[in-house]
Amino acid sequence: MILYFSATGNTRFIAEELASRLGDESLDLLKRIKQKDYSPISSDKPFVICVPVYVCEMPAFMKELILNTPFEGNKDIYFVFSSGGYSGISSFLAKRMARKKGLNYMGSADFRMPRNYIANDVYPELSEEEIRRRIDNSNKLIPEIADLISNGRKLVKCSKHVWLFEIIITVPFTPVWTRIRQGVKKFSVSSKCIGCRKCARLCPLNVIRPDEKGRPVWDAKMCAHCMSCIQNCPVEAIEYGDITPPKKRYTFDRYDPRKIQDA
């Protein structure tokens, strides 16, 4: 069973391609996350958790879901991380969670995908060439990871080593960053909004409440900053302060090699 959450399509692509090569099914976890649905998930095949990396580790809502959901059937579990270039301490946390749940940790794999976080100016925007290069490299890595999983082998060389100093720095840093930098006050919506409510449907934490016209209202103090609302808005009506207006939007669908091949 391939389980995944994806805000802009990077992780969904990897999950769907792994499922196709493994002859397995993929399950989008968005609905479970939104509803805090922790009902059991059963699989005869190994569990493969595909998850994006936020602030050097797995999103808090994904950790909560994994820890509270009973995984029944097969006892082997793999993790696949997609990030803009640094997976941080994600593999360390994955191994610890697997052991806590009594599952056999079979390792993790890192995929360097196009960066979708545009709510700060720390990272420069990627060129079209770099976006396509990252997707192409990840696409070439998928068969190798699928083959290892299919043969029941551990993903030993497919992820970065987590050093002790990374754990010491990241564990206290992430909640501080989240509290200070992941507020919602800077989110706004322009007159271009068509009231489609797509942003609310895709928000994993139900932070967005549509008003009577379907325009988004950020009804919380904090959010995950997954960028799902900004990046998936069909008319690019959502902004974050004065940071995002000049930036291009990104969703994987615009670069999906499967669509290009079929064209």
Secondary structure, DSSP 8 states (H G I E B T S, - for coil): -EEE--SSSHHHHHHHHHHHHHT--EEE-HHHHHHT----EEESS-EEEEEE-BTTB--HHHHHHHHHS-EEE--EEEEEEEESS--TTHHHHHHHHHHHTT-EEEEEEEEE------SSSSS----HHHHHHHHHHHHHHHHHHHHHHHTT--B-SSS----HHHHHHHHHHHHHHHHHH-BSTTEEE-TT-----HHHHH-TT--EEE-TTS-EEE-SSB-----HHHHH-TT--EEETTTSTTS----GGGG-HHHHHH-
